[in-house]
Amino acid sequence: MVGIVSYGAYVPYYRLKKDTVAQAFGKRADKGTRAVAYCDEDSFTMAAAAAMDAAVGQDLSDLKAVYFASASSPYREKQCAAEIVAVLGAREDLRTCDVGNSLRAGSAAMLSACDLLERSGGSALVTFSDCRLGAADGIFETDLGDGAAAFRLGTENIFARLDGSHSLSRNAIDQWRADDDLFLRNWDVRYAGSELYSPLVKAALKGFFAESGSQPSDFSKVVLYGHDDKTRFSVAAKLGFAPAQIVESMYPEIGNTGNAAAGLMLASALDSARAGDRILVITYGEGCDVLAFTVTDRAGSCRSRLQKCLARKNEDLSYGKYLKWKEMVICEPQKRPAQERSSLPDYYRNYQKNHHLQGCRCKVCGMAVFPPQRVCVHCHSIDTMEPYNFLDKKAHIRTFTIDGLSLSLDSPNFLVVVEFEGGGKMMSYLVDCKKEDIRVSMLVRPSLRKMFKANGVSTYFWKVVPADEEE
């Protein structure tokens, strides 16, 4: 028996109002907002945040595989799943795989992970993440959104059991992005809905129902991916599902998050699920994957950060700042030397510090220090240090300054010194916070972000974001 053991979610802090975009082009204002990844976020950092949420309180010693599913990986040739392993501090003797090029990548990765676990046991982590870009003054600019979800699958302590699945594959082009395309493209919306989406979803469900003996009324919650809500509900009604069964897409609030959309809807369904609930998941992209889950008596034992992410937001994002963050406009460069690429050998040697926020603690006096060093700053003992992880430690701001001179796509930067509970200090940047809200003693938590990109290499490290006492 295989199923979901734990799960996590992540939605960026910033929202772009649709009417803000419409007004920039003198058009009629639309209602709603979309989630926007900050200028130091991408599909990898969001996947890492969701993975950390799914791993809270979990023993990862039986982890067999980690999957990164995205149609918008920050690299065309480099694996992100291996970096997620480093962020989690998991063992290295496991399978890693990036799955991409489709909005069905997340469900494909989840099914592959389930196949692996049925043969070998243990657990696997699957992340769904996307940060797709639409061209200015186009429908995708306001309809797309950024986000991520993660699911730890296993054979023990199952939260939601996988009862069955069915897949259908068909070459169908309605949305695409070529190797040299920066922006997403699409075909005629009416054609895509009536000739591709609707027939493929119907065919996939017909196959699933024939194999499983199930029917629409057997499911209390239905996660149905669609490019927009109108098409989703229209197809659902034709398939015999009642509106109350369809899980809210969150599109009006955060936009269509691509691969993450089905994952976030599933996380939302699991957050409110009760024992015995049956959940049907239908993904779409060059075919369909259909997965059926039954919630076990562990219902209520796990909950994602999704509702906190939806509640904590900043809707004051201007259109000009959005364009600058996404580097869609050419701005005057800051009067600073160009950033040099990080030393790749140093980045490799110190991957536990860089990716897992690992410092050290003196075995003689117990002093915790970051970054790791040989000599204890307290008792001056030499080579008496042991590895010490700071990721699960609460931290408070001890002092801060507002820096308007450093190289940044969003100046000024908030430079802070934080102190971890149990000892240890770190200088970092505070993000996802308004200037007027910064204060000494503020509770914060680490968040993996992109520090800069040079020569095609993205350098990731830990910044901090506001936290609450429950975290």
N, C-alpha and C positions, 0 to 999 in steps of 0.2 A: 504494500500500500504506500502510495506516494501522495504528498500534498504540500500545502503551504504551512510552514512552521512559524514564520514571522514575516513582517512586511514593513516597508517604510515609504515615505513620500517627501517630495521637496518641490516647492513653488517659489520662484524668486520674490523678493521683497517689493520690487517696483512694478507699477501698473501704468500703462499708457492708455489714456482715454481715447476712444474712437473719435469723439467730437473734436479733440485736440488736433488730430490728423486731418479731419475733414475741413476744419477752419483754415488750416494752413494752405489749402488749395481752393478755398472759397466755395466749398460744397456743403450740402445739407449735412447736419451733424447726425451721427448714428449714436445709439445708446450702447453702453457696455465698455469694458476695458479688456486689455490683454496683458498677461504677465510678460515682463521683459527681464531677461538676464542682465545683470550689471556688467559693466565693461570688463570686469575681471572674471566673469563666469563663462562657461561653455558647457557643452553636453557632458563632458567628462566630470567637471567639478560638481555639476548637479547630480549626476549619477553617484558620485562619491558621497554626497550629502544624503541621498536616499538610502544608499547602502549602509552608511553609519547608523541611520535611523532604524533600519531593519536588524542591525546587529546589536542594538542596545540590550544588554543583559543576556546575550546569547553566547553559548560556548561554541566557538568555531573550530574546535580541534578535529571534528569529523568532516570538515569542508573538503569536498572532492573537486569542485569546479567553480569558476566565476565567469559569468557571461556579461558582456557589455553590448546592448542592443540599441542602435541609433542610426538614423538616416543622415545625421549631421555630425559625424565624428570630427574632432579638431585635426585629425591626421588622416591622410590618404594612405600612408604606409607607416604605421606604428600602432601597436596594440594598446588600447586603453584598459582592457581587463586586467593586464598585469599590473598596471598602476593602482587599480582598485584593490588588488591583493596587498600591495604595499601599504595603502592607506589603512586597511583593516588590520594590518599586522599579522596576517594569516601565514600559515606554512607555505612554502614555495613548491612543495611536491604535489601540485594539483594541476588540473586542466584549466587553461584560460582560452577564451575565444571571443572575438569581436564579431557581431552579426549586424550587417547593415544593408543599405541599398533598397530598403523597403519599409513601409509603414507596418508590415507584418513581422518585422525583425524581432520584436519583443516576444510575441507568442511563439515564434519559431524557436527562439532560444529557450523559452520555458519548456516547450515540448521536448527539445533535445536534452535538457537537464533532467526531465522526468524519466526519459528513456535510460539515461546513464544511471540514475539512482535505482531504478527497478532492477538493474543488473548487479550493481555494486554496493548499494546501500549508502549510508552517510548523508551528506547534505550538499546543496549547491546554491549559489547566490546568482540571481538574474536581475540585471538593471535595465530599465526602459528609460531612455532619455532622448530628448530632441531640443534643438535650438536652431530651427530653420529660419530663413530670412526671405522676406518678400520685398519686391522692388517698390520704390516710392510711388505713391499715388495709385497703388494697385490693391486688389481685394485681399491679397495675402498679408499686406502690411498691417492690417488691422485684425484679420481673422486668425492669424497664427499666434501661438503663444509658446512659452518656454516652460519646461518642467521635467520632473523625473520621478520614477517609482522603482522600488526594489522589492524582491521577494526571495526569501530564503526557503528553499524546498527541501524536504527531508522525508524520512521513513518512520520517524518517531516524534511524539509530542505534536501531532498534526493539528493545525487550526482549521484548515479547510481541505478535505480529501478530494483528490482528482478522481472523478468517477468514469470519465471517458472523454474522447476527443475525436474530431474528424477534420480533415484538411482537404482543401480544394485548391488547385493551382491552375491559373490560366493567364496567358500573356495578355494583359489589358493595360493600355496606356491612357491614364487620365491625369496624373500628376507625375512630374519627373524633374530631374536636375542632372544635366550632363556633367561630365568631368570638369569642363571649363566654365560651368555656370555658377555664378554667385547666388542668384536668386532662383526660387522655385518657379516652375512653369506649370500650366495646366491647359487642358482641352476644354471644349464647350461644356459648361456645367450641366446643362439639361441632358446632353448626350451621355456624360459620365454617370449621371444619376439613373437614367432610365435604361440605358443599354449595357452598363458595366456593373455599377454597385448593386442595384436592386436584383438583377438576375443572379449574380454571383452569390450574394448573401442567401437568397432563396434556395439555390442549388446546394450550398454548403449545409444549410439547416435541414433540408430534405434528407441529405445523406446521413447527417447525425441522428435525426429522429428515426430513420430506418434502421440504423445500427443499434441504437440504444433502447428503442421502444418508448422513448419519452415523447411528451407533447408540450406545447407552450404553457399550459396551465400548471405544469409540474414545478415551475421555477418561480421563486418569490422575487428574485432580482435578476435583471438582464443587463449586462454590460455590452452595449452595442456601439461599436465605433462607426462613425460616419463623418464625412467632410463637414457637415453642418447639421444642426438640430432638425431643421425642416425635413431633410431627407431621412434622417434617422427615424423620426416618429412616423413618417409616411410608410416606410418599409416595415417598421414594427407592427403597425396596424394591419397591413396586408398579410403579415405572417401569423396573426392571431394573438399577438401580445397586447395586453391592456396597458394604457399609459402609466398606471401606477407601478407596473413591473419594471419599467425602463429607468435605469440609474441615470441621474442627472449628469450631463456631460461637463458642466462648469464652463462651457465655451463662452457664455456671455460675460463671465468674470475674468477668466484667464486665457481664453482663446483655445484654438485647436492645437494641442501640444504634440501632435504627431504620434510617434511611438509611445510617448508617455501618456497619451490620452486614455487608452484602454487600461493602462496600469493604474493611473490615478482614479479612474472610475471604479476599478476593482478594489483599490484601497479604501475608497469611500464606502463601498458596499460592505466590506469586511468590518469597517469601524462600527457599523450599526447592526451587524448580523447577529442572529440568535441561533442557538443550537438547532440543527435540523434544517436550517434554511438552505435551499438549493440555489446556486448562482450559475448563470449561463454567461459565458464570455465569447463574444464574436468580434474578431479582428478582421481587417480588410487591407489588401494591398497585393495586386497581382494574384488574386484568389482570396480565400478566407481560411481562418483557423477557428474552430469551435471547441471550447473547453467547458466541461461541466464540473462544478465543485459542490460538495456538501459540507456545511459548517459542522464541526464536531462539538463536543461538550466543553471544549476549551474556549468557546465564544466568550468574548469580554476580557480574555487574558492578555490580549495584545491590541495596541492601538497605534496608528501612525501619527506623524506630526502634521498631517494634511490640514486639519481644521485650524491649527495654530498658524500655518503658513498662509491660509486664506484670510485669516483675521488680521494678521500683522502685515500691513501693506502701506505703500506710499503712492498716492495717486497724483502727486504734483509734478510728475515727469513732463518736461516740455518736449515738444517735437524736435527742436534744434539739438537738445542734449541727447535725445534718442539717436538721431542721425550721427552725431559725433561718436557716441559709444559704439555704434555698429560700423564706424568708419565708412559711412556712405557719403560723406562730404569731405572735401579737402580743406583742412583748417591750417592756419598759420602754425608752424611748429614752435614749440617752446624753445627758449634760448638756453638750451642745455646740450651737452655732448650726446651723441647717439649711444643708446644702450648696447653694451657688448653682450654677446651670448654668454650664458653661464658656462663655467668649466665643466664639460661633460664627465671627465673622470672624477672630479670632486662631487658632482651631482650623483654619480653612481655609487661612489664609496659611502656617501652619507645619506643613502636613500631612506634609512630608518628614521633619521632626524628630519629629513625633508618631507617625507610622506606620512610618517606615523607619529610625528612630534615626539620622538624618543630622546630624552635627555639622560641624566645619570643621577645616582644617589650614593653618597658616601656610606660605606659599610661601617665606618668607625663612628661618625657622629650623626648620621642620618640626614645630612644636608642634601637637598635636591637642587639640581642645577640644570639650566638649559642655556645654550647648547652644551652637549657633553664635553667634558674636559678631563685631563689626567689629575690635576691638583685640586684638592678640595679648598674652596675659598674660605671655609670656616675653620677647619682644624689643620689645614695645610698638609694633610696626608697625601701621599703620592701613590697612584695606581691602586686605589682602594675603592674605585667606583664600580657600580653595577647598573645595568640598564634600568631606566625608569620612564614610564609612559605618562604623558601629561594630557592625552586626549580625553580621558574620562574624569579629569579633575575640574572642579569649578574654579573660576578665576574672577578677580575684581580689578578694575582700573585703579591704579595708584597715582598716576599723573598723566597728563596729556598735553599736546600742543596741536595747533592748527597750522599746517604747512601749505602755503600757497605757492611755493617755488619749485617743488619737486616735479619730476616728469610724470604726467598723468593725463588720462583722457577725461578725468573728472576732478579737476582742482577746485578747492583745496583738499588735501588729504588730512585725515585725522590720525596723528601718530600718538600711540599710547604705550605705556608701560603697564603690564598686567602682572599680578601676583597670584599664583595658584594656591589653592588650599592644600596644605601639606608641605608647602615650601616651593620655591622656584619662581623666578621672574623671567619675563620675556618682553622685548620691545616688538611691537607689531603695529598694524594698521587696523583701525576700527571702521567697518563698513556697514551698510544697511541701517544707518542711524542719521537722524537730523542733527545739525550742529547744536541746536538749542537743547537737545536732550542729553548731551554728553555731560557726565558728572563723575567726579572722583567717587570711588566705591561702587560704581555701576557693575552689576553682574554680567559677565560676558562668557562666551564659549568659542572655541576654535572653529574656523570654517576654512576649508581648503579653497584657495583662489589662485588665479593666474597672475603672477607678479608682473611678467612682461613676456614679449615674444620677440626673438631676434634670430635672424638667419633660419627661420622656419621652425625653431625650437621654442616651445612654450615652457617657461619655468614656473612651476607651481610651488606654493608654500602657504603657510597658515596665517590668515588674518583672524580677527575676532569680530563677532556680531553680538548684539544685545541678547541676553538670555533671561529666563525667569526662574524662580526658585524651584519649580517642578523639574527643571532640566538637570 
